[in-house]
């Protein structure tokens, strides 16, 4: 089966890794020059917002064989309003890099993809 993936973002890369596990080597087209070719930013994955999957990192590893290493874990969350403050403690989630950073999730997934990624390649449905 021939499969083309338009875009080497998180979805495209995760799709490529999954297809490879089933013996399919997709052609991946990415319009940018490299993976995560944008500003570096930090994102958060908060368990309290992601039910029923409270630990997506463990979920992807155990269920899909896709391995992501977050940069830090979130142990304490402070929420402020004009007059009140709330504090939550526990294993609340993770912080991860995105974009032009060696440890960015795009780069981590890219290292798990075996198929060739064609950069500077704008794919169309045709
Ligand atoms: C400012 C900002 C902050 C965010 N913060 C968070 C957060 O804190 N936590 C969180 O979980 N999520 C966050 N998100 C959302 C998260 O970034 C997206 O859900 C995720 O990146 C989506 O992945 P994707 O692979 O679907 O798309 P993308 O990451 O956008 O990847 C799409 C890829 O396809 C390429 N492409 C597009 N069109 C073509 C084409 N025609 N041909 C070839 N290549 C093409 C693009 O260059 C890109 O590399 C944030 C998003 C933004 C913009």
Backbone and ligand atoms as CSV (ligand in chain L), in Angstrom:
chain,resi,resn,atom,element,x,y,z
A,1,UNK,N,N,0.844,-1.194,0.000
A,1,UNK,CA,C,0.000,0.000,0.000
A,1,UNK,C,C,0.883,1.251,0.000
A,2,UNK,N,N,0.542,2.223,-0.875
A,2,UNK,CA,C,1.316,3.469,-0.904
A,2,UNK,C,C,0.553,4.544,-0.119
A,3,UNK,N,N,1.247,5.166,0.825
A,3,UNK,CA,C,0.612,6.192,1.645
A,3,UNK,C,C,1.448,7.469,1.603
A,4,UNK,N,N,0.787,8.593,1.386
A,4,UNK,CA,C,1.459,9.893,1.459
A,4,UNK,C,C,0.938,10.636,2.674
A,5,UNK,N,N,1.846,11.250,3.424
A,5,UNK,CA,C,1.456,12.052,4.595
A,5,UNK,C,C,1.820,13.507,4.303
A,6,UNK,N,N,0.815,14.373,4.404
A,6,UNK,CA,C,1.038,15.797,4.159
A,6,UNK,C,C,1.302,16.476,5.492
A,7,UNK,N,N,2.565,16.838,5.722
A,7,UNK,CA,C,2.909,17.583,6.924
A,7,UNK,C,C,3.567,16.727,7.986
A,8,UNK,N,N,4.800,17.112,8.347
A,8,UNK,CA,C,5.533,16.391,9.397
A,8,UNK,C,C,5.406,17.134,10.720
A,9,UNK,N,N,4.151,17.368,11.129
A,9,UNK,CA,C,3.879,17.876,12.476
A,9,UNK,C,C,3.678,16.670,13.390
A,10,UNK,N,N,3.145,16.911,14.569
A,10,UNK,CA,C,2.961,15.805,15.515
A,10,UNK,C,C,2.060,14.713,14.941
A,11,UNK,N,N,0.986,15.133,14.263
A,11,UNK,CA,C,0.040,14.138,13.722
A,11,UNK,C,C,0.695,13.313,12.620
A,12,UNK,N,N,1.336,13.995,11.672
A,12,UNK,CA,C,1.954,13.299,10.538
A,12,UNK,C,C,3.053,12.348,10.986
A,13,UNK,N,N,3.870,12.802,11.929
A,13,UNK,CA,C,4.976,11.958,12.403
A,13,UNK,C,C,4.455,10.758,13.185
A,14,UNK,N,N,3.458,10.984,14.041
A,14,UNK,CA,C,2.875,9.871,14.805
A,14,UNK,C,C,2.223,8.868,13.850
A,15,UNK,N,N,1.607,9.391,12.800
A,15,UNK,CA,C,0.976,8.528,11.790
A,15,UNK,C,C,2.042,7.689,11.086
A,16,UNK,N,N,3.167,8.324,10.728
A,16,UNK,CA,C,4.255,7.601,10.046
A,16,UNK,C,C,4.801,6.483,10.934
A,17,UNK,N,N,5.037,6.785,12.210
A,17,UNK,CA,C,5.569,5.768,13.135
A,17,UNK,C,C,4.599,4.589,13.232
A,18,UNK,N,N,3.304,4.898,13.330
A,18,UNK,CA,C,2.292,3.845,13.462
A,18,UNK,C,C,2.218,2.995,12.197
A,19,UNK,N,N,2.252,3.629,11.031
A,19,UNK,CA,C,2.213,2.869,9.774
A,19,UNK,C,C,3.434,1.953,9.659
A,20,UNK,N,N,4.600,2.476,10.048
A,20,UNK,CA,C,5.822,1.661,9.965
A,20,UNK,C,C,5.715,0.409,10.839
A,21,UNK,N,N,5.054,0.548,11.977
A,21,UNK,CA,C,4.873,-0.619,12.854
A,21,UNK,C,C,4.024,-1.697,12.177
A,22,UNK,N,N,3.235,-1.269,11.159
A,22,UNK,CA,C,2.394,-2.219,10.424
A,22,UNK,C,C,3.000,-2.542,9.051
A,23,UNK,N,N,4.285,-2.257,8.886
A,23,UNK,CA,C,4.990,-2.657,7.667
A,23,UNK,C,C,4.801,-1.733,6.484
A,24,UNK,N,N,4.225,-0.547,6.711
A,24,UNK,CA,C,4.018,0.402,5.607
A,24,UNK,C,C,5.006,1.556,5.758
A,25,UNK,N,N,5.719,1.869,4.679
A,25,UNK,CA,C,6.678,2.968,4.729
A,25,UNK,C,C,6.096,4.150,3.957
A,26,UNK,N,N,5.535,5.143,4.637
A,26,UNK,CA,C,4.869,6.235,3.928
A,26,UNK,C,C,5.857,7.244,3.356
A,27,UNK,N,N,5.395,8.001,2.363
A,27,UNK,CA,C,6.163,9.144,1.862
A,27,UNK,C,C,5.664,10.361,2.639
A,28,UNK,N,N,6.580,11.036,3.335
A,28,UNK,CA,C,6.180,12.177,4.173
A,28,UNK,C,C,6.629,13.470,3.503
A,29,UNK,N,N,5.676,14.385,3.277
A,29,UNK,CA,C,5.984,15.671,2.644
A,29,UNK,C,C,5.838,16.788,3.667
A,30,UNK,N,N,6.866,17.600,3.781
A,30,UNK,CA,C,6.841,18.720,4.729
A,30,UNK,C,C,7.247,19.999,3.983
A,31,UNK,N,N,6.394,21.006,4.069
A,31,UNK,CA,C,6.638,22.241,3.317
A,31,UNK,C,C,7.828,23.033,3.886
A,32,UNK,N,N,8.111,22.863,5.181
A,32,UNK,CA,C,9.206,23.628,5.776
A,32,UNK,C,C,10.557,22.945,5.546
A,33,UNK,N,N,11.619,23.633,5.983
A,33,UNK,CA,C,12.977,23.134,5.715
A,33,UNK,C,C,13.404,22.016,6.643
A,34,UNK,N,N,12.805,21.976,7.825
A,34,UNK,CA,C,13.154,20.946,8.803
A,34,UNK,C,C,12.003,20.776,9.788
A,35,UNK,N,N,12.137,19.781,10.665
A,35,UNK,CA,C,11.076,19.530,11.648
A,35,UNK,C,C,11.023,20.666,12.662
A,36,UNK,N,N,9.822,21.025,13.039
A,36,UNK,CA,C,9.651,22.049,14.075
A,36,UNK,C,C,10.241,23.385,13.689
A,37,UNK,N,N,10.193,23.709,12.394
A,37,UNK,CA,C,10.860,24.924,11.921
A,37,UNK,C,C,10.011,26.155,12.224
A,38,UNK,N,N,9.957,26.504,13.472
A,38,UNK,CA,C,9.243,27.688,13.927
A,38,UNK,C,C,9.851,28.100,15.258
A,39,UNK,N,N,9.357,29.155,15.849
A,39,UNK,CA,C,9.886,29.631,17.133
A,39,UNK,C,C,9.822,28.521,18.187
A,40,UNK,N,N,10.749,28.602,19.147
A,40,UNK,CA,C,10.714,27.632,20.253
A,40,UNK,C,C,9.659,28.087,21.245
A,41,UNK,N,N,8.818,27.163,21.666
A,41,UNK,CA,C,7.882,27.514,22.742
A,41,UNK,C,C,7.647,26.321,23.655
A,42,UNK,N,N,7.182,26.612,24.828
A,42,UNK,CA,C,6.884,25.555,25.792
A,42,UNK,C,C,5.382,25.332,25.806
A,43,UNK,N,N,5.004,24.075,25.842
A,43,UNK,CA,C,3.577,23.733,25.947
A,43,UNK,C,C,3.384,22.939,27.231
A,44,UNK,N,N,2.160,22.919,27.686
A,44,UNK,CA,C,1.869,22.106,28.864
A,44,UNK,C,C,0.826,21.048,28.517
A,45,UNK,N,N,0.989,19.883,29.143
A,45,UNK,CA,C,-0.031,18.821,29.062
A,45,UNK,C,C,-0.527,18.629,30.483
A,46,UNK,N,N,-1.741,19.046,30.729
A,46,UNK,CA,C,-2.271,18.994,32.093
A,46,UNK,C,C,-3.231,17.822,32.258
A,47,UNK,N,N,-2.884,16.924,33.182
A,47,UNK,CA,C,-3.703,15.720,33.402
A,47,UNK,C,C,-5.151,16.065,33.726
A,48,UNK,N,N,-5.361,17.139,34.478
A,48,UNK,CA,C,-6.731,17.473,34.883
A,48,UNK,C,C,-7.598,17.865,33.691
A,49,UNK,N,N,-6.971,18.197,32.569
A,49,UNK,CA,C,-7.752,18.575,31.385
A,49,UNK,C,C,-7.870,17.430,30.387
A,50,UNK,N,N,-7.237,16.298,30.687
A,50,UNK,CA,C,-7.124,15.252,29.670
A,50,UNK,C,C,-7.768,13.933,30.063
A,51,UNK,N,N,-8.780,13.964,30.877
A,51,UNK,CA,C,-9.449,12.719,31.246
A,51,UNK,C,C,-10.175,12.135,30.033
A,52,UNK,N,N,-10.290,10.813,29.858
A,52,UNK,CA,C,-9.891,9.766,30.811
A,52,UNK,C,C,-8.407,9.400,30.740
A,53,UNK,N,N,-7.646,9.933,29.752
A,53,UNK,CA,C,-6.217,9.608,29.687
A,53,UNK,C,C,-5.478,10.671,30.488
A,54,UNK,N,N,-5.069,10.329,31.699
A,54,UNK,CA,C,-4.461,11.357,32.548
A,54,UNK,C,C,-2.960,11.482,32.311
A,55,UNK,N,N,-2.326,10.442,31.763
A,55,UNK,CA,C,-0.897,10.524,31.481
A,55,UNK,C,C,-0.666,10.180,30.010
A,56,UNK,N,N,-0.744,11.187,29.124
A,56,UNK,CA,C,-0.610,10.903,27.696
A,56,UNK,C,C,0.757,10.340,27.321
A,57,UNK,N,N,1.811,10.715,28.045
A,57,UNK,CA,C,3.156,10.207,27.738
A,57,UNK,C,C,3.198,8.693,27.930
A,58,UNK,N,N,2.667,8.214,29.064
A,58,UNK,CA,C,2.622,6.771,29.335
A,58,UNK,C,C,1.667,6.082,28.360
A,59,UNK,N,N,0.557,6.737,28.051
A,59,UNK,CA,C,-0.434,6.159,27.139
A,59,UNK,C,C,0.175,5.920,25.753
A,60,UNK,N,N,0.836,6.950,25.212
A,60,UNK,CA,C,1.429,6.789,23.872
A,60,UNK,C,C,2.497,5.702,23.864
A,61,UNK,N,N,3.282,5.612,24.947
A,61,UNK,CA,C,4.345,4.603,25.004
A,61,UNK,C,C,3.747,3.196,25.094
A,62,UNK,N,N,2.794,3.017,26.008
A,62,UNK,CA,C,2.254,1.677,26.259
A,62,UNK,C,C,1.316,1.201,25.159
A,63,UNK,N,N,0.455,2.086,24.669
A,63,UNK,CA,C,-0.563,1.662,23.700
A,63,UNK,C,C,-0.099,1.786,22.253
A,64,UNK,N,N,0.811,2.749,21.986
A,64,UNK,CA,C,1.169,3.010,20.595
A,64,UNK,C,C,2.658,2.845,20.274
A,65,UNK,N,N,3.477,2.595,21.294
A,65,UNK,CA,C,4.914,2.477,21.040
A,65,UNK,C,C,5.514,3.769,20.510
A,66,UNK,N,N,4.966,4.898,20.941
A,66,UNK,CA,C,5.492,6.212,20.541
A,66,UNK,C,C,6.056,6.855,21.809
A,67,UNK,N,N,7.351,7.209,21.751
A,67,UNK,CA,C,8.026,7.622,22.982
A,67,UNK,C,C,8.326,9.119,22.986
A,68,UNK,N,N,7.807,9.791,24.012
A,68,UNK,CA,C,8.022,11.231,24.177
A,68,UNK,C,C,8.585,11.485,25.567
A,69,UNK,N,N,9.610,12.334,25.618
A,69,UNK,CA,C,10.188,12.670,26.924
A,69,UNK,C,C,9.927,14.149,27.194
A,70,UNK,N,N,9.029,14.444,28.133
A,70,UNK,CA,C,8.777,15.850,28.445
A,70,UNK,C,C,9.998,16.493,29.106
A,71,UNK,N,N,10.017,17.807,29.136
A,71,UNK,CA,C,11.155,18.523,29.718
A,71,UNK,C,C,11.062,18.586,31.239
A,72,UNK,N,N,9.863,18.731,31.757
A,72,UNK,CA,C,9.697,18.837,33.203
A,72,UNK,C,C,8.306,18.362,33.584
A,73,UNK,N,N,8.155,17.975,34.851
A,73,UNK,CA,C,6.818,17.609,35.324
A,73,UNK,C,C,6.240,18.777,36.121
A,74,UNK,N,N,4.925,18.886,36.105
A,74,UNK,CA,C,4.249,19.965,36.844
A,74,UNK,C,C,3.735,19.380,38.156
A,75,UNK,N,N,4.228,19.921,39.254
A,75,UNK,CA,C,3.872,19.402,40.580
A,75,UNK,C,C,2.931,20.335,41.346
A,76,UNK,N,N,2.889,21.599,40.892
A,76,UNK,CA,C,2.117,22.584,41.670
A,76,UNK,C,C,1.531,23.604,40.709
A,77,UNK,N,N,0.260,23.897,40.907
A,77,UNK,CA,C,-0.430,24.843,40.023
A,77,UNK,C,C,-1.109,25.905,40.879
A,78,UNK,N,N,-0.849,27.153,40.550
A,78,UNK,CA,C,-1.484,28.255,41.268
A,78,UNK,C,C,-2.417,28.975,40.307
A,79,UNK,N,N,-3.663,29.154,40.722
A,79,UNK,CA,C,-4.656,29.832,39.878
A,79,UNK,C,C,-5.137,31.074,40.624
A,80,UNK,N,N,-5.050,32.220,39.954
A,80,UNK,CA,C,-5.409,33.481,40.615
A,80,UNK,C,C,-6.645,34.097,39.970
A,81,UNK,N,N,-7.522,34.636,40.808
A,81,UNK,CA,C,-8.543,35.553,40.312
A,81,UNK,C,C,-8.233,36.902,40.965
A,82,UNK,N,N,-9.071,37.894,40.769
A,82,UNK,CA,C,-8.779,39.196,41.362
A,82,UNK,C,C,-8.760,39.144,42.887
A,83,UNK,N,N,-9.616,38.269,43.450
A,83,UNK,CA,C,-9.732,38.270,44.912
A,83,UNK,C,C,-9.321,36.959,45.567
A,84,UNK,N,N,-9.126,35.914,44.754
A,84,UNK,CA,C,-8.845,34.607,45.363
A,84,UNK,C,C,-7.680,33.902,44.702
A,85,UNK,N,N,-7.149,32.934,45.447
A,85,UNK,CA,C,-6.036,32.135,44.931
A,85,UNK,C,C,-6.321,30.660,45.234
A,86,UNK,N,N,-6.130,29.796,44.235
A,86,UNK,CA,C,-6.295,28.355,44.472
A,86,UNK,C,C,-4.962,27.678,44.188
A,87,UNK,N,N,-4.697,26.619,44.943
A,87,UNK,CA,C,-3.438,25.901,44.781
A,87,UNK,C,C,-3.732,24.410,44.656
A,88,UNK,N,N,-3.145,23.789,43.619
A,88,UNK,CA,C,-3.338,22.344,43.426
A,88,UNK,C,C,-1.962,21.704,43.444
A,89,UNK,N,N,-1.829,20.590,44.129
A,89,UNK,CA,C,-0.547,19.886,44.166
A,89,UNK,C,C,-0.731,18.437,43.764
A,90,UNK,N,N,0.303,17.842,43.171
A,90,UNK,CA,C,0.250,16.438,42.762
A,90,UNK,C,C,0.972,16.245,41.450
A,91,UNK,N,N,0.756,15.083,40.839
A,91,UNK,CA,C,1.331,14.834,39.508
A,91,UNK,C,C,0.357,15.408,38.489
A,92,UNK,N,N,0.544,16.665,38.140
A,92,UNK,CA,C,-0.476,17.392,37.382
A,92,UNK,C,C,-0.276,17.363,35.880
A,93,UNK,N,N,0.922,17.045,35.446
A,93,UNK,CA,C,1.169,17.012,34.001
A,93,UNK,C,C,2.612,17.314,33.678
A,94,UNK,N,N,2.827,17.769,32.441
A,94,UNK,CA,C,4.197,17.966,31.962
A,94,UNK,C,C,4.327,19.273,31.185
A,95,UNK,N,N,5.579,19.718,31.089
A,95,UNK,CA,C,5.947,20.821,30.196
A,95,UNK,C,C,6.831,20.217,29.104
A,96,UNK,N,N,6.602,20.610,27.874
A,96,UNK,CA,C,7.459,20.103,26.796
A,96,UNK,C,C,7.818,21.212,25.820
A,97,UNK,N,N,8.921,21.011,25.119
A,97,UNK,CA,C,9.350,21.953,24.084
A,97,UNK,C,C,8.667,21.652,22.763
A,98,UNK,N,N,8.435,22.689,21.993
A,98,UNK,CA,C,8.009,22.561,20.601
A,98,UNK,C,C,8.904,23.473,19.763
A,99,UNK,N,N,8.912,23.210,18.476
A,99,UNK,CA,C,9.621,24.109,17.575
A,99,UNK,C,C,11.079,23.760,17.377
A,100,UNK,N,N,11.900,24.810,17.185
A,100,UNK,CA,C,13.300,24.641,16.784
A,100,UNK,C,C,14.202,24.307,17.964
A,101,UNK,N,N,13.916,23.260,18.656
A,101,UNK,CA,C,14.705,22.859,19.828
A,101,UNK,C,C,15.002,21.371,19.718
A,102,UNK,N,N,16.223,21.013,20.097
A,102,UNK,CA,C,16.657,19.613,19.968
A,102,UNK,C,C,15.697,18.635,20.654
A,103,UNK,N,N,15.151,19.065,21.813
A,103,UNK,CA,C,14.259,18.170,22.567
A,103,UNK,C,C,12.777,18.397,22.257
A,104,UNK,N,N,12.485,19.212,21.256
A,104,UNK,CA,C,11.080,19.471,20.886
A,104,UNK,C,C,10.404,18.155,20.510
A,105,UNK,N,N,9.114,18.059,20.783
A,105,UNK,CA,C,8.385,16.825,20.464
A,105,UNK,C,C,8.508,16.458,18.979
A,106,UNK,N,N,8.505,17.482,18.089
A,106,UNK,CA,C,8.654,17.182,16.656
A,106,UNK,C,C,9.977,16.447,16.391
A,107,UNK,N,N,11.051,16.961,17.013
A,107,UNK,CA,C,12.379,16.348,16.804
A,107,UNK,C,C,12.418,14.943,17.403
A,108,UNK,N,N,11.799,14.778,18.575
A,108,UNK,CA,C,11.783,13.451,19.220
A,108,UNK,C,C,11.058,12.431,18.351
A,109,UNK,N,N,9.905,12.842,17.804
A,109,UNK,CA,C,9.156,11.922,16.933
A,109,UNK,C,C,9.934,11.668,15.646
A,110,UNK,N,N,10.556,12.730,15.119
A,110,UNK,CA,C,11.328,12.604,13.873
A,110,UNK,C,C,12.416,11.546,14.002
A,111,UNK,N,N,13.031,11.442,15.170
A,111,UNK,CA,C,14.095,10.448,15.367
A,111,UNK,C,C,13.534,9.018,15.401
A,112,UNK,N,N,12.209,8.883,15.579
A,112,UNK,CA,C,11.598,7.541,15.598
A,112,UNK,C,C,11.041,7.138,14.228
A,113,UNK,N,N,11.016,8.110,13.293
A,113,UNK,CA,C,10.516,7.815,11.942
A,113,UNK,C,C,11.660,7.269,11.089
A,114,UNK,N,N,11.408,6.138,10.436
A,114,UNK,CA,C,12.451,5.541,9.591
A,114,UNK,C,C,12.303,5.988,8.135
A,115,UNK,N,N,11.079,6.280,7.701
A,115,UNK,CA,C,10.830,6.667,6.307
A,115,UNK,C,C,11.458,8.030,6.010
A,116,UNK,N,N,11.746,8.249,4.714
A,116,UNK,CA,C,12.341,9.533,4.320
A,116,UNK,C,C,11.293,10.643,4.427
A,117,UNK,N,N,11.726,11.796,4.938
A,117,UNK,CA,C,10.855,12.975,4.979
A,117,UNK,C,C,11.362,13.936,3.912
A,118,UNK,N,N,10.470,14.318,2.996
A,118,UNK,CA,C,10.879,15.239,1.927
A,118,UNK,C,C,10.539,16.659,2.356
A,119,UNK,N,N,11.594,17.434,2.618
A,119,UNK,CA,C,11.402,18.809,3.077
A,119,UNK,C,C,11.220,19.754,1.888
A,120,UNK,N,N,10.806,20.979,2.187
A,120,UNK,CA,C,10.531,22.017,1.172
A,120,UNK,C,C,9.620,21.443,0.096
A,121,UNK,N,N,8.646,20.665,0.533
A,121,UNK,CA,C,7.809,19.942,-0.399
A,121,UNK,C,C,6.347,20.160,-0.042
A,122,UNK,N,N,5.706,21.046,-0.795
A,122,UNK,CA,C,4.300,21.346,-0.503
A,122,UNK,C,C,3.406,20.335,-1.207
A,123,UNK,N,N,2.748,19.505,-0.417
A,123,UNK,CA,C,1.901,18.465,-0.999
A,123,UNK,C,C,0.495,19.013,-1.248
A,124,UNK,N,N,-0.153,18.467,-2.268
A,124,UNK,CA,C,-1.560,18.780,-2.518
A,124,UNK,C,C,-2.311,17.452,-2.564
A,125,UNK,N,N,-3.624,17.493,-2.462
A,125,UNK,CA,C,-4.383,16.247,-2.507
A,125,UNK,C,C,-4.212,15.529,-3.847
A,126,UNK,N,N,-4.031,16.313,-4.925
A,126,UNK,CA,C,-3.843,15.682,-6.239
A,126,UNK,C,C,-2.569,14.850,-6.250
L,1,LIG,C1,C,0.545,29.231,20.018
L,1,LIG,C2,C,0.126,27.778,20.239
L,1,LIG,C3,C,0.191,27.240,21.539
L,1,LIG,C4,C,-0.209,25.917,21.769
L,1,LIG,N1,N,-0.104,25.407,23.036
L,1,LIG,C5,C,-0.436,24.117,23.285
L,1,LIG,C6,C,-0.275,23.534,24.601
L,1,LIG,O1,O,0.151,24.205,25.559
L,1,LIG,N2,N,-0.583,22.209,24.781
L,1,LIG,C7,C,-1.052,21.442,23.726
L,1,LIG,O2,O,-1.296,20.243,23.928
L,1,LIG,N3,N,-1.224,21.965,22.478
L,1,LIG,C8,C,-0.918,23.258,22.237
L,1,LIG,N4,N,-1.076,23.792,20.973
L,1,LIG,C9,C,-1.656,22.937,19.933
L,1,LIG,C10,C,-0.624,22.011,19.289
L,1,LIG,O3,O,0.493,22.774,18.902
L,1,LIG,C11,C,-1.286,21.425,18.056
L,1,LIG,O4,O,-2.433,20.715,18.465
L,1,LIG,C12,C,-0.366,20.445,17.311
L,1,LIG,O5,O,0.809,21.085,16.871
L,1,LIG,C13,C,-1.122,19.908,16.097
L,1,LIG,O6,O,-0.270,19.007,15.410
L,1,LIG,P1,P,-0.489,18.731,13.889
L,1,LIG,O7,O,0.565,17.742,13.476
L,1,LIG,O8,O,-1.900,18.392,13.632
L,1,LIG,O9,O,-0.263,20.142,13.164
L,1,LIG,P2,P,1.069,21.003,13.079
L,1,LIG,O10,O,1.934,20.857,14.286
L,1,LIG,O11,O,0.612,22.377,12.684
L,1,LIG,O12,O,1.857,20.348,11.844
L,1,LIG,C14,C,1.436,20.487,10.504
L,1,LIG,C15,C,2.686,20.367,9.614
L,1,LIG,O13,O,2.274,20.281,8.262
L,1,LIG,C16,C,3.062,21.138,7.466
L,1,LIG,N5,N,2.223,21.428,6.295
L,1,LIG,C17,C,1.075,22.142,6.277
L,1,LIG,N6,N,0.536,22.118,5.028
L,1,LIG,C18,C,1.359,21.372,4.262
L,1,LIG,C19,C,1.347,20.979,2.885
L,1,LIG,N7,N,0.379,21.323,2.040
L,1,LIG,N8,N,2.367,20.194,2.419
L,1,LIG,C20,C,3.366,19.812,3.255
L,1,LIG,N9,N,3.440,20.164,4.557
L,1,LIG,C21,C,2.446,20.933,5.068
L,1,LIG,C22,C,3.396,22.297,8.379
L,1,LIG,O14,O,4.567,22.979,7.939
L,1,LIG,C23,C,3.599,21.576,9.720
L,1,LIG,O15,O,4.938,21.146,9.904
L,1,LIG,C24,C,-0.690,25.108,20.702
L,1,LIG,C25,C,-0.754,25.668,19.400
L,1,LIG,C26,C,-0.350,26.979,19.170
L,1,LIG,C27,C,-0.428,27.545,17.747
